[in-house]
Amino acid sequence: MLITAGPTHEPIDSVRFIGNRSSGRMGCALADEAARRGWSATLLLGPAPAFPTDSRVRVRRFRTCEDLRGLLREEFGSADVLVMAAAVADYRPKVDPAMWNGKFRRHSTNLTLELEPTPDLLAQISGSRRDGQVLIGFALEPREELIASATSKLERKGVDLVVGNPLETMDSTEIEATLFARGGTRTPAPKMKKDAFAAWLMDRIVPMAAGAKVSP
Ligand code: CTP
């Protein structure tokens, strides 16, 4: 089982970046839960404070969307399940790569930073999936937009399940999720700690990956 977690940091210069408040807790809890159940679990972890507690979880670190893209390219082929819990940047600074080793200086005039869109990693990877691979995406949304947006991400990203969460979930120890499956099924989960939710979600993921080999 391949799981991604945490934010991306997109460099502005050698000391500054654009990031987000993702703690990586949800993905770490999922990786721990997968390892506990006998899965071979690989966690692609961004620059987050959280870390898995189960030593059987294999951890590979990333910083940027581009790093994560490279790791997914290496790891996805041998995965039965991909759970994309990482909060990947949608835009990154479009700066001269020479600035990655340098530093923007203070001036008295305004500074405009141009941003360019990042590739949608989940949508790209779902285009290359083989039969039997299960893909799960996350969607963090304002409450009133959750249903419409999570449903459209299910289609747009070509995944089997979207875990929809209200915005307050980010950086919190708790989660109040609704699962959106293909065919229109919606399953609300009770509000719970992320560790408990990892077990709840895993109970629903495992039957979807019927062909996977797991050593108990
Ligand atoms: N995702 C991704 N690549 C990106 C951005 C997001 O693979 N560049 C993945 C996330 O890991 C998550 C899912 O797509 O599983 C939804 O992320 P989200 O940020 O909610 O969706 P966006 O595609 O960014 O759409 P929007 O900005 O409209 O919310």
Boltz pocket constraint, residues with backbone or C-beta under 6 A from the ligand:
constraints:
  - pocket:
      binder: B
      contacts: [[A, 65], [A, 84], [A, 85], [A, 86], [A, 87], [A, 88], [A, 89], [A, 90], [A, 118], [A, 119], [A, 120], [A, 121], [A, 122], [A, 123], [A, 136], [A, 137], [A, 138], [A, 139], [A, 140], [A, 153], [A, 157]]
      max_distance: 6.0
